[in-house]
Structure formats: structure tokens, C-alpha cells
């Protein structure tokens, strides 16, 4: 403690550091409208994808198709991670690598 200085000085240094950290955190949280839209779309994509996985797991193919189609409308470059590509083929065809065309069913 003596090497770092008096406790009052140390407390002041810690307080200053915490203020700087909080200021930096608040600055980082200020998003542009584009960032907020992208974040919202990502949340929706994850929600629909999770619902598609659950529906497919439960054998509800129609709900899985609908949710996968919603995911593809939000993110046409969507690449499945948790579910097989077969499930995406329920609603899309692959004309070119990584290019998906949504089928009307």
C-alpha cells in the first residue's frame, strides 16, 4: 500500500479509472441508426432460425419451412449452422454456391 501511495490518493486514482471506463463504455454503446437496424435484423434472424430448429426437431415441417423462409428474406446469404442444409432446401434452391433462391410454396 505504501508503494502505491496513501489510500486516499489510491481511491482517487481508482475512481478516475472507473469514470474513464464508464465514459468509454457509454461512447461505445452509442449506435448509428444503421447499426441498430442491423442488430434488430440479426436478432430477428436468430429468433426465426431458433424457431425453425425447434419446429424441425418436433417434426413440424410447415412451421420449419415458414421460419426458414423468413430467415432467408432477412438474410439471403444465410448459411445454416445448427440445422442441415436439407432443411433449407425445403424452401430454397441453390443455383450458385452461397446464392439461395426462395421457392414459392
N, C-alpha and C positions, 0 to 999 in steps of 0.2 A: 504494500500500500504506500509506503514511503517513497518507493521508486517512482510511482505514478503521480505522486503529489498528494495534497490534502484531499480528504474525502469530498469537501465542498467543491473544490476545483474539478475533481473527478466526476461528480454528479452533474456539474455544468457541462462538461465535455460529452457525457453520455446523452444529456438532454439535447444538446446541439446536434449530435449524430442522429438521434431519433427523429428530430424535426427534419433534417435533410433527407432521411429515408422516407418519411411520410410525404414530403413535398415531391420527391421523385416518383413515389408510388401514385400519387394523385395525378401527376403530369402524364404518367403512362396510361392511366385509365381514361383520359380524355380521347374519345374516338371520333373519327370523322364520320359523317353520315354513311359513306361508302363502307367503312369498316363495320358499322352497326348493321347495315343491310346484309353484308357478307356473313357476319356472325349469326344473325337471325336465320338466314338461309341454311347455314351449316347445322344449326340446332334442329330446324325442321327436317332436314335431310336425315339426320341421325334418328330423329323420332320416327319417321316413316320407315326407315330401314330396320329399326328395332321392332316395330310393329309387324313388318313383313317377315322377319325372322321368327317371331312368336307365332304368327299365323301359319307359316310353313311347318313349324315344329308341331303344331296342333293339327295339321292336316287340312287346314282351311285355305285351299289353293286360291279361291276367288279373292279373299282378303289379301293374300300374299301378292297376287297379281296387281291388285289396285294400289297397294302400298309401294311396290317396286316401280310401278308406272309413275307414281307421284315423285319418287326419288329421282327417276330419270328426267322428269320435267324440270326439277330443281337443279339437278347436276347431270347434264348429258354425258359428261366424261366419267361418270361414276364407275368405279371398279369394285366389285363385291369383295369383301374380306371375310366376313363371318359365314356367309352362305355361298353355296356353289354357283358357278356360272349357269348351270342348268336352270336355276330358279329365275335368273334374269332373262333367260331365253323364253320364259313363259310370256313375257311381254315385249321382248326386243329381239332383233336380229343383228348380227354383226356383219356388216358389209365390208368394212376395213378394220384393221386392228385398232382397238380402242374407240371405234366410232360406232355408236349404237343408234338404231332407228327404232322408234317406238311403234309397235303394231297397234292397229285399231281392232280391239276385240270386244 
